Amino acid sequence: MPNVAETERSSDSGNDEHKPERKSPEENLPGAIKSFCTSASPAPLGPKGDGHYPWSCPVTHTREKIYAICSDFAFLNQAASIYTTPNPARSSCLPDNSSLAAGNNSSRYTGIPTSASERIYSEENSLENVSSSLGKLPLAWEIDKSEFDGMTTNLKHKSGNVKKQISKKKTSDKKGRHQRECPQHFPLEDIKQRKVLDLRRWYCISRPQYKTSCGISSLISCWNFLYSTMGAGNLPPITQEEALHILGFQPPFEDIRFGPFTGNTTLMRWFRQINDHFHVKGCSYVLYKPHGKNKTAGETASGALSKLTHGLKDESLAYIYHCQNHYFCPIGFEATPVKANKAFSRGPLSTHEVEYWILIGESSRKHPAIHCKKWADIVTDLNTQNPEYLDIRHLERGLQYRKTKKV
């Protein structure tokens, strides 16, 4: 802030004749303050009878604190306290109850008498009292902001419009994302009907098998799913070795050639024997065999497919597929739509609109754990007759013929 004129302080208060001549306070004031005080008061700047001197840029302080009046509307900024012994002098620029401390030191701070009756401003004074006491005196750093008001208003309108646009865009993005992630009436239940895989069936696959034990390994896989805690039952699961002991076989099981005496009826008989051993009930039958001994007369491929797909959704049924020189267990299926736009279609699709793939659990470690074969290829395999055959695990070989005289 600008400096305020200071009065000289007498070194010897007792002798008036040794006091130096006092200069007019107007001579010590800066030009801007001098002109303001001169215009603000018609009284001369010389000493008056009441012993007060003028000032223009008011600074107030108490014994402990100094408050500098700053900003546009007398915002009080607390400063460090520097106190000098006051020499009261009346200011021509301030009201009569204000005072100015002056001296011959170089301090830039003004003082107020310390008595409570003469104190002008205190910490408890409100900002309104400060502004009213200052009257219309302009502050040294007061800035005219009127030219910025229009710009600020325009900026506010622009920012408001931008915020509205952003909020609308976010809302539309959320709606679009929601529609992409969760399309209306998403056909989850329909998909579940077309894609079926009970992992418990896969858990129960007895893998790996012995060299030629695919028949008993597949049978134990089905039994564990139906009766053990690994599947839908409540009995402890059994192993191939336990089942072979129950059936009367003795180790080493690697040396047993199961192929020559293992057939469909053999597996059905073993299933009944194991059930009798554990005192559980069950039955077995041939689902689809279009040719040969014990063929299923009157059963069609489409009828067999319908029974198989419904049975794979039922935990009380299990299946064994007897292919060319091998046994393994169907565990699931997928009804794949023929047209791409039907991938997530709602409602059931007709058999002409889908293509069925059967998931088959493999017990041999030399092949993939799960095969996925077309139902049409399985039907082709089941409809071949000696000497013609189709190896479902090697479809790349196509139809083959056995070298045998027996037809």
VENVEN-V880435 format. One record per helix or strand. SS is the DSSP state (~ for helix, > for strand). FROM is the first residue (numbers start at 1). TO is the last residue. If there is no record, write none. Layout:
# VENVEN-V880435
[[SS | FROM | TO] [SS | FROM | TO]]
This chain:
# VENVEN-V880435
[[~ | 25 | 28] [~ | 31 | 40] [> | 60 | 61] [> | 66 | 70] [> | 75 | 79] [~ | 127 | 134] [~ | 146 | 181] [~ | 188 | 194] [> | 195 | 197] [~ | 199 | 203] [~ | 214 | 227] [> | 228 | 228] [> | 235 | 235] [~ | 240 | 246] [~ | 253 | 255] [~ | 259 | 261] [~ | 264 | 278] [~ | 301 | 312] [> | 321 | 323] [> | 326 | 337] [~ | 340 | 342] [> | 354 | 361] [> | 370 | 374] [~ | 375 | 383] [> | 388 | 390] [~ | 395 | 397] [> | 399 | 401]]
